[in-house]
Amino acid sequence: MHRINITQAQELLRSKKLSSVQLTEAVFSRIDQVEEKVQAFAHLTRENALEQAKNADTRIAAGEEAPLLGIPIALKDLICTKGIRTTCSSKILDQFVSPYNATVTEKLIQAGAVIVGKTNMDEFAMGSSNENSHYHPTMNPWALDRVPGGSSGGSAVAVSAHQCVAALGSDTGGSIRQPASFCGVTGLKPTYGRVSRFGLVAFASSLDQIGPLTKTVADTATLLNVISGKDPRDSTSADVPPPDFTQALKKDVQGMKLGIPKEYFTGGINPDVEKVIQDGIRTLESLGMKTVEVSLPHLDYAVATYYIIACAEASTNLSRFDGVKYGYRTDKTDSLVSMYENTREEGFGEEVKRRIILGTFVLSSGYYDAYYLKGQKVRTLIKQDFENALNQCDVIASPVAPYPAFKLGEKLDDPLQMYLADIYTISANLAGIPAMSIPCGFTSTENLPVGLQLMGRHFDESSLITVGHRFQRATDFHSKEPSL
């Protein structure tokens, strides 16, 4: 029962062959079975979830219809939920209980979703492996000695291990797509501004975007319908009416153009991963898509540009965590300044402190023009690269990561190598375009999942959904599951 997807759950609940309470209990039974192995969650909300499930069954019995009515969903632990801990998997927010709901949380509740818990993550979304959590690392269900990717690794694992029907994550530089690839699920980063960020604890405000992690592209379309739209509480929320994304599932890819960036296949990519990606491109060609070579000439500068901008914004956003208003406060203090210093020293993990220091440096007097201002100019060039490329094609295809899931601890002591894990995903955040990872195959040696990345024009998630759905109808990679 816990293995069903949103589409299947909708049908079973609507026909009353299954109750929301039964489905929710099945999900928690699965969590009890595998959570000790994978550690996908930071906090579970069992009692609240069962109350929501009972309410959903009452609404179904009354003939009410809603897109997610009675369906168990998990939320990344930086999406605010009223009355429930929202900790960003950080010591500094360990006991923080949000007094309000994020806009996406409100929309899920209105759509009838059952919130089963908050998923583990890299602290404040800073990381590519889910090893930077204050609580515990999360393990990849396909190989428990490997990382699930980050920072939405907990959400990806919860979906992959069938601990929920779907989940929400956030993507600042690949944090939905990379764990989706490593865990063999579907993950979408919508266009910047498509989904409200109100109630999302900010890492880098001009890059963060909430998006779904699901078992199929069809589920992604359903979930995106629920969470999209203009929000007056978020000044960066775009006033662009969202279409019905499920209509894109009915379209064909015949004659659509698939852009292949020459810079993405010039070396440095694992041979197994490259073969899987090339096989995936050939599958799309067999479905009627025409491939065209495109160029993204400023790709080499993407990682440096991203870490300058992201760290600068993080240093500003995280300055609010000072031990005064909410969150952790040190006991070791003899003055206001020492209270600030000790609270932040004890409350933040090493990776968070590293990025705050980097961001403070690039914003400091004498370095602002040399680093931050120049980074913003290069960002504009990267955005123009994508606009030029997408004038020649409908969708761009590329790898999600240069290698499959790596071993726990393998890159933890080498931050630069960890940063390079996001080399293929970062550009989409800098440009603000939508991007999706879909299961595309497995490595020949260790049978680890590999994702194919699809990127599209601003506010054209529909094309990604069409291509991804047609790919999943032609293949069965998305239906494979780990043997937990």
ABEGO torsion letter per residue (X at the ends): XAABBAAAAAAAAAAGABBAAAAAAAAAAAAAAAAAAAGABABBBAAAAAAAAAAAAAAAAAGBBBAABGBBBBBBAABBBBGBBBAGGBAAAAABBBABBBAAAAAAAAAGBBBAEBBBBBBGGBEAAGAABAABBBBBAABAABBAEOAAAAAAAAAAAGABABBBBBBAAGAAAAAAAAAGBBBBBBBBGABBABGBBBABAAABBBBBBBABAAAAAAAAAAABEBBAABAABBBBBBBBAAAAAABBABGBBBBBBAAAAAEGBBAAAAAAAAAAAAAAAAAGBBBBBBBBAAAAAAAAAAAAAAAAAAAAAAAABAGAABEBBBABBABAAAAAAAAAAAABBAAAAAAAAAAAAAABBGAAAAAAAAAAAAAAAAAAAAAAAAAABABBBBBABABBBBBBGAAAABAAAAAAAAAAAAAAAAAGBBBBBBBAEBBAAAGBBBBBBBBBBBGBAAAAAAAAAAAAAABAAAABBBBX
